[in-house]
Amino acid sequence: MSNLIEPLASKIRPKKITEYIGQEHLVGEGKPLSQAIKNKHIFSFVLWGPPGTGKTTIARIYSDAIDADFYELSAVSAGKDDIRSIIKNTEETTKPVVLFLDEIHRFNKAQQDYLLPFVERGKLTLIGATTENPSFEIIAPLLSRLRVFVLKELSPEEIEKIITRATKVLKLKIDKEAKEWLANFANGDARQAIGLIESTASLYGQLTIENFKTALQSRFLRFDKQGEEHYNTISAFIKSMRASNPDAALYYLARLVDSGEDPLFIARRMVIFASEDVASPTALVVANAVFQACQQIGYPECQENLAAGTVYLAKSPKDRRAYDAYMAALSDVKQFGNLPIPLNLRNAPTRLMKKLGYGKDYEMYSKESLLPDQLKNKKYLK
């Protein structure tokens, strides 16, 4: 491919796992994917994570490492005929055959059923990529034959490393302030940063904050279910409900629906929002009812269910204390590990356990902290 037309993302894509930025829990020394690549272990798996976190890059590096014939399809546009064509090609090679299926959650049940026997027999090594929970979107028989690896949103520091790599390839300078601005703008999505660098470089030849902002305004944006506008629109929808602004929320809902967005994708985020942001537990009941209605009715009628649920959630009082309190507790669990549970809270099914003090002095309506000693009297819910 000519360097004149090769996209920047392709130019800076790492070829080896040691060049990969981010996802240390998967690709760091001794971690699952680095070990699989090192040992040339052939197996099918799913990469689940936010956009722009390196799913395609991992698939390519893995495929190269096992010396496989690599095929890349998008489930948005691919169908059985594409799979059939790849399977036909497997009969003419002795190499492993890797199929990277982006947006695998968009394959319907029949399409996934068609894939299953080829994965079972090892005809295909399947690598799926998805931004959606595989438990909901991939049929159980297929999912049972795939390992699931969860990718994390890239940190600003990791995005800055990718920015540095991109600017070196373009032979352009970028100062510390502009780099930090761009890393924060990217919001964990490397594609956002790379795309804005590419468009700014082509328009202005200099990477400054002002040029980034101008280039951003001049970019032609349209709704693309695979691209950033998809995520921008759902983000605006959620944030409008969080701001208790039903008019804006309905507008962004209409954009999602008009684009043909999967109603279950929208409804699922409403269910999450109801638990994270709304004070009333009734909100979760309403959001679940909307989700079930979308499952049973589908388009076009279910857009009315989505609209009614959106107005209810937008107008409901907001309270993130339960969510924030849980995340604070989770942070302590990760920091301190499994601290000893107070003896009076422990189960005492045997005489020895009772003798050791398990369950002793337990009071059903105790006013005491009940937390492990190291966290005594800590308050999560404020």
RABELHU-V806454 format. One line per field, one symbol per residue. phi: phi as a letter, one per 40 degrees, with the letter a starting at -180 (. if undefined). burial: 1 if it has 9 or more other C-alpha atoms within 8 Angstrom, else 0. A space follows every 50 residues. Layout:
phi = ???
burial = ???
This chain:
phi = .cccbccddccccccbccccbgfdcbbcdgcdcccccccfccacabbbic cgbhccccccccccccfbcbbbbbccbcaccccccccccccbbbccbbbc bcfdccccdcccdccdcccdcgcbccbcbacbcdccbbcdccccbbcbbc cbdccdcccccccdccccccfbcacdccccccccccfgbccccccccccc cccbgbbbdccdccccccccbacbcbbccdcccccccccccccfbccccc cccccccccgddccccccccccdcccbbccccdcccccccdcccccbgcc cccccccccccccccccbaccccccccccccccccbgccdcddccccbcb cccccchcgcgcbdbccccgcddcbdgcbccb
burial = 00000101100101001000001001110010011110000001111111 01101111111110110111101110010000100110010000011111 11111010001110110110001111111111010011100110111010 10110101111110111110010100011111110101111111111111 10000111101100100000000000001100110111111101110111 01101110001011011111101111111010110111011011000100 01101110111111110111011111011001100000000111110100 00110011100000000000110001000100
